Every structure is written in C-alpha cells, then in structure tokens.
Amino acid sequence: MDSVVEVLFGAFLLLLAIGAPITVALGVSGLAAFMFLGDNPIKIVQIAFRSVGNFPLMALPAFILAGALMEAAGISRRLVTLAESLAGPFTGGLGVATVFACLFFGAISGSGPATTAAVGMLMIPAMTARGYDKGYAGSLTASSGSLGIIIPPSIPMVIFGIAGLGMQPPPAAIEKFGTFASLSISKLFIAGFVPGMLISGALLIMNYYLSKKRGYTGSDESWSFRGVLCALYKGFWSVLAPLVILGGIYTGFFTPTEAAIVAIFYTLFVGFAIHRELSFSDIGRSLETTTWITGRVLLILFTATVFGRLLVENRIPAIIAEGLLSLTDSLYLIWALIIFFLLFVGMFMETLATILILTPVLLPVAYNLGIDPTHFGVVMVCCLAIGFQTPPLGENLFIASGISGSSIEELSLKALPFAAINIIAVFLIAYVPVLSLWLPQLFGY
C-alpha cells in the first residue's frame, strides 16, 4: 500500500512542480498508480465517466450559463444600481454597494470569478472616479467576489454534495447520530445562506473601518427612500431572479438542478421580452463561456475522482482521521487544524479540485467527530473561498487586477485585512454549528 501511495503522490507532486496543469497531474498520477497495481487502465475511464454522469451535476453548466446570460441581459447592471442606491451617502458607500452587488450576483452565478468580473467591471471604475484608491477598489471587489461561492446557489457546494453523496457514513456514526448523516445539495444551499450573510457583514465592517481611516465618503446625494424605490422599480425583474431561484429551492418546489434550468428560461424571458437587451450574438458568447468553464471543471472532476478513489482504496482518509484524532480529542482544536489546512491548500490549489481531492480525506474525520456533513461542507467552502483573494493562485485577484490596472502584489497586500476578518468569521461559523444548521432545520431538512 505504501508503494502505491508513494507512486500516486510522487507523480502528482512532481508534475505540479514542473508546471503541469492540475488536471494533467491528477490524471497521470492516477494512471501511474493503476499501472503500478497492474489494473486495467480501462477501469480508470469507467470510474471517471461514472463521476460525470450524476443528475445533480447538470446544475453546473446550467448555473454558469444563467450567470453569463444575466450579465448580457442587463440584470447584473440593475442589481449594482440598486446596491448603490441602498448605500447612499454612508462612509465607504460605494464599497458597501460593491459588497451588496456581489451578494446579489452571487445568488445568481454561483461562481467567485464570475461575480468579481461582473461587479468589478461596473464598480471598480465607479469607485476610482469617486476618489477611492484603485488598489483598494480592486481588493474589496476581489474579496467580495468570494461571496459568489458561499451564497447559494454555489458551484463548489454542488461539487461537494456530489463528492459527499458518494461516501457512506460509518455504521457507528449513523447509529450514534441518526439522520444527521444525510447530505443533499438543497440542504447545502440553504445552510450556506446565514454564513454568507455573516461573511458579508464582516466585509462591511472592515470596509467601514478602512473607509473611515482613508476618508472615503459616500455619494453627494442624501439617502432617499424614493431613490431606492425607483432603483427597485427599474430592477424589479433583476431582484426577482435570485428570489425565484432560491425561493424555489428553499420551499422544495424544485431541485437545484431544476432551479438552474428555471434560471436560464427566466433570463431569456427577461432579456428578450422585458429588458430587450439580449441578442442572439449574446447567447452565442454566453454558450461559448459556459462550454469553456464547464469543460475545464468536468476535466478536473473526471481526473480527481480517480485520484480520490485511489486514496479511499488505500485507506488514506482513515489514516489521516486516526492521526488527527490521536493528536487531541478537542473538537475546537481539530476544527482549527482543519481550517488552517484548508486555508493553506486554498492558496495553491483550484477550489473544485481541492474539494474533490480532500472531501474523501476529511469527511471521515467529520463523521468520527460527530460533525454534521452539511455544516462541514459549508465551512470547507467558506475556507476555500478565501483562497480566491489570497496569492499565489487568487483567481479573483487576477480578475480585479486586470480591471483596476493595479499589480497583483498591491491587491494582495490590500486584501489582507478582508482575508483576516473573513477567517474570524469562518471560525465563528465552525464553532457555532447553529449558524449553518438553523435554516435547514427550519425548512425540515
């Protein structure tokens, strides 16, 4: 067994060290391990194809397409306008509007980079024009863009749900903790709402403190209830989009996969019949974007499933779980170890690949400690969301850098306060499970 693990991890780390893409590193290392074991390589293909044949996975390309279409249909722009009207003259008002806008758009796209790009194209120039430092504007947008994978619907939560559904909890865990072991993507979506609000609040607090320190004021116009109503009227169909999507999921009217399809048809209706800003060329570009992003994600899923299967067959998750439990029996200390480990990994690895690789490793630890897997999944996604705003990978930083014209180094430095307060919020979410589990229990999950 040790030799197989050495071949698996040795090939994986070697390929990463020479600059191979994560997909290639996962696939080739898995193939090398199978060949070392003398198994038929066709077995790899069979395992991998089963991984991309799940019905819930249909939600992935559908939500990506819905997000791209909503940007083209003017829905995201109207959400930003509404967010600006809510912020008004308050200290750091445009920063507040940026957080609100990312919150609204995250409830549509399910993607951190997509949220950063959509909101950043509108808000970074607006903040810069109002006298905000462009580095600050870019770092705030990159940090707030991370809400895209926490606020439901969330693509990483879909991936975690698929990875978790493939794992059976130990009989002892089921006997001791009963139905807590149940896991569903709908439950994950509902559980992510309150933590998303908490992290949004943390970002708003830090934005207020830094804006007050730097002298960033709000708009010249006083806050007007009439102005908010006017923005709400103009953006009514835009605001209705996340309400329809999340409302349908929360009430059980449709599944997350069905919600994604509803989102597409809703956007087409609004774009053609209401706003009349959507064209057939926009649909073509949105389909192209969806194909590119989905293909990239599915390739990672394809290869990471094989890698994870080899880990499980060689008892690596069980060994790590036993090792953590042997260090301490303190739930809080183990949570701290897991959080810092995820934060570190999130700095260097792509989020979806990390979830697929580490879920089979860390979920057994959660089961053994009596942690609800839904709560664990929310904490895992929140930790990895911070990776979007931290170098060297930091996808949101690269997008914000391209829009603002600031260097990655400058954005990384100015994003540190936001990352720090997000980490505090993640510890609060981990140590107080009711923040994640109260809403699912309210809806009968």
HELIX and SHEET records of a PDB file:
HELIX    1   1 ASP A    2  ALA A   17  1                                  16    
HELIX    2   2 ILE A   22  LEU A   37  1                                  16    
HELIX    3   3 ILE A   42  SER A   51  1                                  10    
HELIX    4   4 PHE A   55  MET A   58  5                                   4    
HELIX    5   5 ALA A   59  ALA A   72  1                                  14    
HELIX    6   6 ILE A   75  ALA A   87  1                                  13    
HELIX    7   7 GLY A   93  SER A  109  1                                  17    
HELIX    8   8 GLY A  112  ALA A  129  1                                  18    
HELIX    9   9 LYS A  134  GLY A  145  1                                  12    
HELIX   10  10 SER A  146  ILE A  149  5                                   4    
HELIX   11  11 ILE A  155  LEU A  165  1                                  11    
HELIX   12  12 PRO A  171  PHE A  177  1                                   7    
HELIX   13  13 GLY A  178  ALA A  181  5                                   4    
HELIX   14  14 ILE A  185  ALA A  191  1                                   7    
HELIX   15  15 PHE A  193  ARG A  214  1                                  22    
HELIX   16  16 PHE A  225  LYS A  234  1                                  10    
HELIX   17  17 PHE A  236  TYR A  250  1                                  15    
HELIX   18  18 PRO A  256  PHE A  269  1                                  14    
HELIX   19  19 VAL A  270  ILE A  274  3                                   5    
HELIX   20  20 PHE A  280  GLU A  313  1                                  34    
HELIX   21  21 ILE A  316  LEU A  327  1                                  12    
HELIX   22  22 LEU A  331  GLY A  346  1                                  16    
HELIX   23  23 THR A  351  LEU A  369  1                                  19    
HELIX   24  24 PRO A  373  ILE A  386  1                                  14    
HELIX   25  25 GLY A  387  GLN A  389  5                                   3    
HELIX   26  26 GLU A  395  SER A  404  1                                  10    
HELIX   27  27 ILE A  408  TYR A  431  1                                  24    
HELIX   28  28 VAL A  434  LEU A  442  1                                   9    
END                                                                             
